[in-house]
Amino acid sequence: MSEDMNLNNKQPSHSDDLVAKAARFGAMGWIAFFITLLFLLVQNIVYTLSDKQVMATQDGQVIGQVIFDEAKLRSNDEIMADLKNWVKRCTSVNKTSIYEDLSVCLNHMSSELAEERLADYEKHNYAVKIEQYGCENTLTIFDSNKTHLERDSMNLLVVSTLSGEKQCITAGKKPTSQPFSLDIIATLKPRTDKLPLAFHVTSYGDNEE
């Protein structure tokens, strides 16, 4: 009887405190483990389902890195901005940037069309003439009333007409301008560092209207 009373009145010892603390830390450790496990599972699921950047290759050679920009989800405004950029390059008469402009222009054509246009540029010595006699600066102004775009999201086809004028600006001289109106058919492509405008033009020519 006296032994039971002594046990009931026994004060917690230092070892009892250590056991309680160890139990608490153990429980916290398991909680942290399950939280970390849940985070890793969610991270792996997101990583598996998301698009990944890959290296674009051709004939076994790396030609650029794909920057996933799902073509079907691009807005018409984004596509039109890229098309306008392409038209600026292809109609370039700027003596300081003509080679860069024509390179961007040709890189965004289908291979057959690019070869055809390159042969035409070489035949007429176009780039050399622009480098010698071209404009110091240019300004491309688009006519919104005559510029439009239609698209087929199922096969990524884009049909557009871009109209406006190209202004040649030379210091000390009055700007001169040349009107243009182009009909363009293009196929949207993944955006890469070699294809920053994310399309291939398969056909283009002067608008007859």
C-alpha positions in Angstrom: 0.0 0.0 0.0 2.7 2.4 0.9 4.6 1.4 -2.3 1.6 2.3 -4.4 1.2 5.7 -2.7 4.9 6.3 -3.3 4.5 5.5 -7.0 1.5 7.9 -7.4 3.4 10.7 -5.7 6.6 10.1 -7.7 7.9 13.2 -9.4 8.6 12.9 -13.2 12.3 12.1 -13.7 14.7 13.6 -16.2 14.6 10.4 -18.2 10.8 10.6 -18.5 11.2 14.1 -20.0 13.7 12.8 -22.6 11.4 10.0 -23.6 8.5 12.4 -24.1 10.6 14.8 -26.1 11.9 11.9 -28.2 8.3 10.8 -28.9 7.3 14.3 -30.0 10.3 14.7 -32.3 9.6 11.3 -33.7 6.0 12.3 -34.5 7.2 15.5 -36.1 9.7 13.6 -38.2 7.1 11.4 -39.6 4.9 14.4 -40.4 7.7 16.1 -42.2 8.5 12.9 -44.1 4.9 12.6 -45.3 4.8 16.3 -46.3 8.0 15.9 -48.3 6.8 12.7 -49.9 3.5 14.4 -50.9 5.4 17.4 -52.4 7.7 15.1 -54.4 4.7 13.2 -55.8 3.0 16.3 -56.9 6.2 17.7 -58.4 6.7 14.5 -60.4 3.2 14.5 -61.6 3.4 18.1 -62.8 6.8 17.4 -64.4 5.4 14.3 -66.2 2.4 16.1 -67.6 4.0 19.4 -68.6 5.8 20.1 -71.9 9.5 19.9 -71.8 12.2 21.8 -73.7 14.1 19.5 -76.1 16.8 19.9 -78.6 15.5 20.1 -82.2 17.6 17.9 -84.5 17.9 17.3 -88.2 19.9 14.5 -89.7 21.5 13.9 -86.3 22.6 17.5 -85.8 21.3 19.9 -83.2 19.7 22.8 -85.0 18.0 24.6 -82.1 16.1 24.3 -78.8 12.3 24.0 -78.9 10.6 26.6 -76.8 7.1 25.1 -76.4 4.5 27.6 -77.5 1.5 25.5 -78.5 0.5 26.9 -81.9 -3.2 26.1 -81.4 -3.3 28.3 -78.3 -1.6 31.4 -79.8 -3.9 34.4 -80.2 -4.5 36.0 -83.6 -2.7 39.1 -82.3 0.4 37.1 -81.6 0.4 35.4 -85.0 -0.2 38.7 -86.7 2.7 40.4 -84.8 5.0 37.6 -86.0 3.8 37.9 -89.6 4.3 41.6 -89.6 7.8 41.1 -88.4 8.4 38.7 -91.2 7.0 41.1 -93.8 9.3 43.9 -92.4 12.3 41.6 -93.0 11.3 40.4 -96.4 10.6 43.9 -97.7 13.8 45.3 -96.1 15.7 48.0 -98.0 17.8 48.9 -95.0 21.5 49.0 -96.0 22.8 48.3 -92.5 20.6 45.2 -91.8 19.8 43.7 -95.2 21.7 40.5 -94.8 20.2 39.8 -91.3 16.7 40.7 -92.6 16.9 38.4 -95.6 18.3 35.6 -93.4 15.2 35.8 -91.1 13.0 36.1 -94.1 14.3 32.9 -95.8 14.6 30.9 -92.6 10.8 31.2 -92.1 10.0 29.9 -95.6 9.5 26.3 -96.6 12.7 24.8 -98.0 11.4 24.8 -101.6 10.2 28.4 -101.4 13.4 29.6 -99.6 15.6 28.0 -102.4 13.5 29.7 -105.0 13.7 33.1 -103.4 17.4 32.8 -102.6 18.1 32.1 -106.3 16.1 35.1 -107.3 18.0 37.4 -104.8 21.3 36.1 -106.2 20.2 36.5 -109.8 19.4 40.2 -109.3 22.2 40.8 -106.8 19.6 42.2 -104.5 21.4 42.3 -101.1 24.5 43.9 -102.6 22.5 46.6 -104.3 20.6 47.4 -101.1 23.9 47.5 -99.1 25.2 50.0 -101.5 22.2 52.1 -102.4 19.6 51.3 -99.7 18.1 53.4 -97.0 19.8 54.5 -93.8 16.6 53.8 -91.9 13.2 52.4 -92.8 9.8 52.5 -91.3 7.1 49.9 -92.1 3.5 51.2 -91.7 0.7 48.7 -91.9 -2.9 49.6 -93.1 -5.2 48.0 -90.5 -8.1 48.2 -92.9 -6.4 46.1 -95.5 -4.6 43.7 -93.1 -6.4 40.6 -91.9 -5.8 37.0 -90.9 -7.8 33.7 -91.1 -6.7 30.5 -89.5 -7.6 26.8 -89.4 -6.6 25.6 -85.9 -7.1 22.0 -86.9 -4.2 21.9 -89.3 -2.4 25.1 -88.1 -2.9 26.8 -91.5 -2.8 30.6 -91.6 -4.0 32.7 -94.5 -3.4 36.5 -94.3 -3.1 39.7 -96.2 -0.8 42.4 -95.0 -0.8 45.8 -96.7 0.9 49.1 -96.0 3.9 51.1 -97.1 7.6 51.1 -96.6 9.2 54.4 -95.9 12.8 55.1 -96.7 14.3 57.6 -94.2 17.6 59.4 -95.1 19.1 62.2 -93.1 18.5 65.6 -94.8 16.1 64.2 -97.3 12.3 64.0 -97.5 11.1 60.4 -96.7 10.0 58.4 -99.7 7.6 55.5 -99.6 6.6 52.4 -101.5 3.2 50.6 -101.0 3.0 46.9 -100.6 0.2 44.3 -100.2 1.1 40.6 -99.7 -1.0 37.5 -99.6 0.6 34.9 -97.3 -0.1 31.3 -96.6 1.8 29.8 -93.6 1.8 26.8 -91.3 2.4 27.4 -87.6 5.4 25.6 -86.1 6.9 25.2 -82.6 8.9 28.2 -81.7 12.7 27.6 -81.6 15.8 29.7 -81.5 16.2 29.0 -85.2 12.5 29.7 -85.9 11.7 32.6 -83.5 8.6 33.6 -85.5 7.2 30.1 -85.3 5.8 29.5 -88.7 6.9 28.4 -92.2 5.5 30.4 -95.2 4.6 28.1 -98.0 3.3 30.7 -100.4 3.3 34.5 -100.8 2.8 37.0 -103.5 1.5 40.4 -104.4 -2.2 41.0 -103.6 -4.0 41.8 -106.9 -6.9 43.8 -105.4 
